[in-house]
Amino acid sequence: MKIERIEIFPLRYPMTGFFKFFTGPHGGTGREAVIVKVTADDGTFGWGQSVPIARWSYETLEAATTTLAEYYRPVLLGHDPTDIAGAHHKMDSVVAPGFSTGMPITRAGIDIALWDIVGKLADLPLYKLWGRNVATPLTLSWTVNAVKLDDVDELIEEGRGRGYQNFNIKVGPDADYDVQLASRVKRLAPNGFLWADANCGYAPQDALAAAPRLADAGVDVLEAPVRPNRISTYRMLKKQAALPIYMDEGIVSPVELTEFIKLEMLDGVAMKPARCGGLTSCKRQIEIVRDAGLGWLGSGLTDPDISLAATLHLFAAFDQKQPCALNGPQFLTANVLTRPLKIVDGQAYVPDGPGLGIDVDEQQVRALAERTRESRTKS
């Protein structure tokens, strides 16, 4: 088999509610993404999705689109789509790594599409391809992105109204506010799993001071308290042991994950296939963390439908029992699937068809891409 065609659709999903990462320079809000369709010469095709966020990573919609079209597509045409490791090697050959994998969020779209093809050829859902016979639903966590404390009660009630019992909060840089926020959420949901994500927002000294206070407020885990290059601070936070310290930003490939474990910087990782180059890398990282006796949590980048489907397969294959911070269903108001993913009462069900188990409405993809193009042209 050979890859005959790679089609690229940059677009923006409409959203509801406020989320700090999704305000762009083009006059509108929305979750930007690039949908990728890889077609082999026998007609088999796979869908993937790159989910850049300019305010979270250096990868923008424009950069992802250009890299896919001008760098990855030329080198992958004619490649065997079942040779996923070889595809990554070819992508490495045209976009060199910096500290880690080059353009990981962008290449995740290719990786996911190739896995979709492999699953379809095997006539198996990905979770079965990876050795798990039954995929139980994944419990989701509701994101409380409160601008002020007066908003908290309404946000918790909204989540409960949709069946959510567990909550994650955005913290940093103001520890005083964060402790009040955590206390308020814990009072309203005393039995829920409470996950604080700083998105690297604390200064090192503030993170060390905040962790014990957040623990006293009822937080169960602290994610990404400081930037990943603050190695000594991560080591001190882990040694302090006020809270389990989970890393996110900065862990892209298995190489740095292995190094960070050796340096005793973390208690676990918030896993995101979209962040680390796709399913191939993330699957290996989960294996490394489990082998090291550390923890992992299921997370995402407000993944839309296609990327979310891929993520559900991976987390189900590794039997994730903790609530997953996959908030695409919370914030996104559109999808491009003929049959939307099943999200009921805070539970996400894994699609059961071959590959990703989803059917993409290509007409809807093209229409959403055209609306996005028009809106960006007007702005």
Backbone hydrogen bonds, N-H to C=O, Kabsch-Sander energy under -0.5 kcal/mol:
donor,donor_aa,acceptor,acceptor_aa,energy
3,I,79,H,-2.2
4,E,2,K,-0.5
4,E,39,T,-2.5
5,R,39,T,-2.0
7,E,37,K,-2.9
9,F,35,I,-2.7
11,L,33,A,-2.8
13,Y,31,R,-2.7
16,T,331,F,-2.6
22,F,19,F,-2.0
24,G,28,G,-1.3
27,G,24,G,-0.6
30,G,22,F,-0.8
31,R,13,Y,-2.6
32,E,30,G,-0.9
33,A,11,L,-2.6
34,V,50,S,-2.7
35,I,9,F,-2.5
36,V,48,G,-2.4
37,K,7,E,-2.4
38,V,36,V,-0.5
38,V,46,G,-2.7
39,T,5,R,-3.0
39,T,37,K,-0.5
40,A,44,T,-3.4
41,D,2,K,-2.3
43,G,40,A,-1.9
46,G,38,V,-2.5
48,G,36,V,-2.9
50,S,34,V,-2.8
53,I,59,E,-0.5
56,W,53,I,-1.9
57,S,53,I,-2.7
60,T,58,Y,-0.6
64,A,60,T,-2.7
65,T,61,L,-2.4
66,T,62,E,-2.4
67,T,63,A,-2.6
68,L,64,A,-2.5
69,A,65,T,-2.3
70,E,66,T,-3.3
71,Y,66,T,-0.5
71,Y,67,T,-1.6
72,Y,67,T,-2.7
73,R,68,L,-2.3
75,V,71,Y,-1.1
76,L,72,Y,-1.5
76,L,73,R,-0.6
77,L,73,R,-1.8
78,G,3,I,-2.7
79,H,76,L,-2.5
83,D,80,D,-1.6
84,I,82,T,-1.4
87,A,83,D,-1.7
88,H,84,I,-2.1
89,H,85,A,-2.0
90,K,86,G,-2.2
91,M,87,A,-2.2
92,D,88,H,-2.4
93,S,89,H,-1.4
94,V,90,K,-0.7
94,V,91,M,-0.8
95,V,91,M,-1.8
98,G,100,S,-1.1
107,R,103,M,-2.4
108,A,104,P,-1.3
109,G,105,I,-0.5
109,G,106,T,-1.4
110,I,106,T,-0.5
111,D,107,R,-2.4
112,I,108,A,-2.7
113,A,109,G,-1.7
114,L,110,I,-2.3
115,W,111,D,-2.1
116,D,112,I,-2.1
117,I,113,A,-1.8
118,V,114,L,-2.4
119,G,115,W,-2.7
120,K,116,D,-2.0
121,L,117,I,-2.5
122,A,118,V,-1.7
123,D,119,G,-0.7
123,D,120,K,-0.6
124,L,119,G,-2.4
126,L,355,G,-1.9
128,K,125,P,-0.6
129,L,125,P,-2.2
130,W,126,L,-1.9
131,G,128,K,-1.9
132,R,127,Y,-2.3
133,N,131,G,-0.5
136,T,134,V,-0.7
138,L,348,A,-2.8
140,L,346,G,-2.8
141,S,324,C,-2.7
142,W,166,N,-2.8
144,V,168,N,-3.3
145,N,143,T,-0.9
146,A,144,V,-0.9
151,D,148,K,-2.0
152,V,149,L,-1.5
155,L,151,D,-2.0
156,I,152,V,-2.7
157,E,153,D,-2.3
158,E,154,E,-2.3
159,G,155,L,-2.1
160,R,156,I,-2.7
161,G,157,E,-2.3
162,R,158,E,-0.8
162,R,159,G,-1.0
163,G,160,R,-1.9
164,Y,159,G,-2.4
167,F,193,F,-1.6
168,N,142,W,-2.6
169,I,195,W,-2.7
170,K,144,V,-1.2
171,V,169,I,-0.6
171,V,197,D,-2.3
175,A,173,P,-1.0
178,D,174,D,-2.3
179,V,175,A,-2.5
180,Q,176,D,-1.6
181,L,177,Y,-2.6
182,A,178,D,-2.9
183,S,179,V,-2.4
184,R,180,Q,-2.2
185,V,181,L,-2.4
186,K,182,A,-2.6
187,R,183,S,-2.1
188,L,184,R,-1.8
189,A,185,V,-2.1
192,G,189,A,-1.5
195,W,167,F,-1.7
195,W,193,F,-0.6
196,A,221,V,-2.5
197,D,169,I,-2.8
197,D,195,W,-0.5
198,A,196,A,-0.5
198,A,223,E,-2.7
200,C,224,A,-3.3
201,G,198,A,-1.5
202,Y,225,P,-2.0
207,A,203,A,-2.4
208,L,204,P,-1.8
209,A,205,Q,-1.4
210,A,206,D,-2.5
211,A,207,A,-2.2
213,R,209,A,-0.7
214,L,210,A,-2.8
215,A,211,A,-2.2
216,D,212,P,-2.1
217,A,213,R,-1.4
218,G,215,A,-1.3
219,V,214,L,-2.4
220,D,194,L,-3.2
221,V,194,L,-0.9
222,L,244,P,-2.4
223,E,196,A,-3.3
223,E,221,V,-0.5
224,A,246,Y,-2.9
230,R,227,R,-2.1
231,I,229,N,-1.6
234,Y,230,R,-2.1
235,R,231,I,-2.1
236,M,232,S,-2.1
237,L,233,T,-2.8
238,K,234,Y,-2.4
239,K,235,R,-2.2
240,Q,236,M,-2.7
241,A,237,L,-1.7
246,Y,222,L,-2.5
246,Y,244,P,-0.6
247,M,268,G,-2.1
248,D,249,E,-0.6
251,I,248,D,-2.1
252,V,250,G,-0.8
257,L,253,S,-1.5
258,T,254,P,-2.4
259,E,255,V,-2.0
260,F,256,E,-3.1
261,I,257,L,-2.1
262,K,258,T,-2.0
263,L,259,E,-1.9
264,E,261,I,-1.5
265,M,260,F,-1.9
267,D,245,I,-3.5
268,G,245,I,-1.2
269,V,295,G,-1.4
270,A,247,M,-2.5
271,M,269,V,-0.9
271,M,297,L,-2.7
275,R,272,K,-0.8
276,C,272,K,-1.3
278,G,273,P,-2.4
282,C,278,G,-1.7
283,K,279,L,-2.7
284,R,280,T,-1.6
285,Q,281,S,-2.1
286,I,282,C,-2.3
287,E,283,K,-1.8
288,I,284,R,-2.2
289,V,285,Q,-2.6
290,R,286,I,-2.5
291,D,287,E,-2.4
292,A,288,I,-1.7
293,G,290,R,-1.3
294,L,289,V,-2.3
295,G,267,D,-2.4
297,L,269,V,-2.2
299,S,271,M,-2.3
300,G,325,A,-0.8
308,L,304,P,-2.9
309,A,305,D,-2.4
310,A,306,I,-1.9
311,T,307,S,-2.1
312,L,308,L,-2.5
313,H,309,A,-1.8
314,L,310,A,-1.8
315,F,311,T,-2.6
316,A,312,L,-2.3
317,A,313,H,-2.1
318,F,314,L,-1.2
319,D,316,A,-1.7
320,Q,315,F,-2.0
324,C,139,T,-3.0
325,A,298,G,-2.4
326,L,324,C,-1.8
327,N,325,A,-0.7
331,F,327,N,-1.8
332,L,328,G,-2.9
333,T,14,P,-2.2
338,T,359,D,-2.7
339,R,359,D,-0.5
343,I,341,L,-0.8
344,V,347,Q,-2.3
346,G,162,R,-0.8
347,Q,344,V,-1.4
348,A,138,L,-3.0
349,Y,342,K,-2.6
349,Y,347,Q,-0.5
355,G,124,L,-2.6
357,G,354,P,-2.0
360,V,358,I,-0.5
361,D,336,V,-3.1
362,E,360,V,-1.1
365,V,361,D,-2.1
366,R,362,E,-2.5
367,A,363,Q,-2.1
368,L,364,Q,-2.5
369,A,365,V,-2.3
370,E,366,R,-2.2
371,R,367,A,-2.4
372,T,368,L,-2.1
373,R,369,A,-2.3
374,E,370,E,-2.5
375,S,371,R,-2.3
376,R,372,T,-2.2
377,T,373,R,-2.1
378,K,374,E,-2.2
379,S,375,S,-1.6
